[in-house]
Amino acid sequence: MLSVRLKAIADCVPEGTIVADIGTDHAFLPVELIASGKIERAYACDIGTGPLEHARATVAEAGLQAQISLILTPGLEKVPQDAQVAVIAGMGWMTAKEILENDFERLGQFQRILVQVNREVASLRRWIMDHGFEIVAEKLVHDRHYYQIVGFRKASQPVVYTEAQLQYGPFLLARREPVFIEYYHYRKTKLERIARQIEDPVKRSEILRQIEDMNAVILNR
């Protein structure tokens, strides 16, 4: 059974596509996608031999060796050309950015690229906008921690997002689901606690500005 985080990523995968899971670790995602019948083929990719052996064991236990190919590769470098969806999840923004930029020429070939980074999601969205892509899917889930998944593809024409959309996510901001409000209540409370402890007036002013932004955009105050 998938974690809430991986289930959210799986929900964003279009049916019938060929998926390349970058940094697959135990290959839980591709195994679930195929076992559920959502897709028929996948590539489980990792830069480390250890994680790839874990993935091999998971695939063998599920009896899906014919449908899941295991590939030792840094990023997308050795992913076959027929892959239609790339999943880059469970890593820091700088690592994900390195993968995206190292294989930039390939990105336009994918129907969808799904990225879940642990921090700096606004930086990810800005990168998407600045490099000629458009956001097509977003999810925010709580699985002990809060996770945001962003799906994007090559844009047919330039897309410009507002600062609020970059910060909070265009789809998430439009839907304002309960977990979204819950997350930003949590973030606001955390910032308020930090603001009470900081003596530097410049830093404190910046944190108070962030709190005001959250009140205005998220809480409609």
Secondary structure, DSSP 8 states (H G I E B T S, - for coil): ---HHHHHHHHTS-TT-EEEEET-TTTHHHHHHHHTTS-SEEEEEES-HHHHHHHHHHHHHHT-TTTEEEEE-STTTT--TT--EEEEEEE-HHHHHHHHHHTHHHHTT-SEEEEEESS-HHHHHHHHHHTTEEEEEEEEEESSSEEEEEEEEE-SS-----HHHHHH-HHHHHH--HHHHHHHHHHHHHHHHHHHH---HHHHHHHHHHHHHHHHHTS--
